[in-house]
């Protein structure tokens, strides 16, 4: 069976080696990059299925690497960060990370997060057979994993894509934050419901930036729905 390739971007050689050994032991095919510049080269060299990304990197900061990833692919990204406050974590998720883990971290927990992300990514890809989804000027092509708004391509993270897919499948339904959390993150996520607000806000900004419609609106005291 083909092993899943995972890119580990971490400048500390000991931590990079530890992560690669743990991922290899779990059945993955990891490779290490030790700077932001090296990570960008690696991204062009191979179709990675997941990226573990440290933010404090030489050459090019992790935040810039994350932005570059988001412009190139919908690959799931787990960010490693020394920041422990909730606001910083939510900011990371809003910046395009699919998950985060703070240093020092437990290797087993990191492996669990990677496994959960990859599982949801696979489940998500398996839904491609449902055909194109559309609402107003939004078009989603699950086969190609592409989203356009008014004919313009929009790059979404895995969570943003899953949220939009849920909204498009039931465009008149009002989702509570708990509904969205359970449907998109499931029991595998280690955060809280404020994470939903960050991702919905980020998704709304991307959609509204390409359209005269205000696609997602808040329903006071309830949650969110697609705007009519």
N, C-alpha and C positions, 0 to 999 in steps of 0.2 A: 504493500500500500504506500502511495506517495505521501511523504511527510509534509506537514504544513510549514512553509517558510516564514520565519518571524525575524524581523530586524530589531536588534537591541542597540539603541543609541545611548551610550553612557561613556563618559571620558575616564572614569575611575576604572582602571584595568581589572582590579580585584572584583569589583561589583559586576562589571561586564562579564567576566569569566564565570562568576557565580550564577548569574542569570542564564547564561548560555548553557551551562552544565545542567541547571535545573530544568530548563525547557527541553534540552536534549533527552534527559532522563524521563520526561513526561511524554516523549514520543514526537516532539516537534523538530524542525530543522532550523535552528537559530544561526545567525551570523552577527558579529559585532561591528559597530562603527564607533569611533572614539572622538569625533568632532562633528560639528554641524555641517561643515563642508564635505566631509567623508560620507555623512548620511545622505546628502543630496545626490552624490554620485551613486551610492548604493540604490537609491530609489529609482534611478533610471536604468539600473542594470538588471533588475529582477522584479517580477510581480509579487510583492510581499502580501501575505494574508493578514498580517498584524504588525504594528510597530510599537515597541516600548521605548518611550522617549524621555530622557532626562532634560530638564530645562536649562541647567547651568552647563553650557558647552563652550569649548574654545572654537574659534574660527567663525561660527555663526550661531547666535543664540537659539535655544530650543524653540522659542516662540516663533522665530522666522522659519525654522524647519517645519513646524506645525502648519504654518500658513502655506508653505510650499507643498506639503503633503495634500492639503485640502484642495489645492489647485490642480493636482495631478490625479488623485484617486479617491475612492470612498473607503479606503482601507481603515479598519478600526485602529484607534490610537489610544494607548494607555500611557498617561503622563506620570513621570516620577518627579515629585516635588518635595522640597524641604519645608514648604509653607503648610502650616497646620490649621490656620483659621478658616472658618466656613466660607467667608467672603472670597478669599483667594481661591479656594477650591471651586466655587461656583463660577468665578471669573475664568478659570481654566476650562471648564466645561463650555462656557459661553464662547471661548476662543477657538473651539473646534475639537477639543479632546472628547473622546467617547467615555473615558473613565480616568480616574486618577488614583494614585496611591502615594502616601506620604512616607518620607524617609525618617528614621529607619523603618524598613518594612519586613513583613513576614513573607518568606518565599512561597509558602503554601497558599497564602491569601492571594498573592499576585498570580499564581498559576490558576487559582479558582476564577479570578476576574478575567484572565485571558480566555479560559475555557468558556465562560459565560458569554463573553463578547463573540467569540467565534461561533458558538452554538446559535446565538440569535442572528448572526450574520448569515449562517447557513439556512436557518429557517426562513429568513427573509428572502434569500435568493430562491428558495424552493417555491415561493408564491408567484414566481414570474409568469406561470401559466395562466393567471387570471386575466391577462390582457391589459391593454392601455386603460389608465384611469384619467379622468379629466373633470375639471370644474372651472367654469368661467374661462380664463385664459391660461390655466395651469394644465400641463400635460405630463403624465408620468408613464414612462415606458419601462416596465419591470424587466423585460428581457434584456434590454441594454443598460438597465439601471441609470436611466437618464431622466432628468426633469427639466422642462422648459416653462418659462413664464412669458407669455406674449411672443413666443418664438425664440427667446433668448435662453441659453443654457444657464442653469443655476447649480452650483456645487453645494451639496449637502453632506453633513456628517451622517453616520449610520443612524444615530438617534433621531436627527432631524428628518431623515428620509422615512423612518418608521412612523414618526408622528404624522407626517404629511400623508403617508399611505393610509393611515387609520382615518384621518379626516376625510380623505377623498373617497374611501370606501363607504362612509356614512356621512355625507356632507350636511345633513340637516340635524345630526345628533349633537347634543351638548354633552361634552365630556368633563367630568369633574377631574381635579388633579389626581385623585386616587385612581380613577379609571385609567388615565393616561399612564400613570406610574406603573400600575399592574400590567397594562397591555404592552407597554414598550420596554420597561425595565425588568418586570417580572420579579420573582423572588430572589434573583441572583444579584441584585444591585445592593450596594452597601451605603448609599447616600440617604437623602431625605426628599420630601416632596417639593422643596424649594428648587431642586434640580429641574423639575418640570417647568417651572416659571422661566428659568434661564434658557432652556432649549426652545420653548415655545416663542419666547421673545426673539431669540436669534433667528429662528425659522421665519417668523413674521417679518423681521427686518429684511431678510433676503428676498422674500416674495414681494413685499411692498416696494422694494427698491427697483423692481422691474415692471411694475404694474400700477395703473391708476386705481385699481381695486384695493381695498383694505381687507385682505383675504381672511385673516384670523382675528376674531374679536373676542374679548373677554365677556362672559356673562356674569354679571355681578353676583357674588355670593355662591356661584355654582362652579364655573370653570371656563371652558373655551369651546368654540365652534367655528366652522367656516362661515364667513359673512355671506349674506344673500346677495 
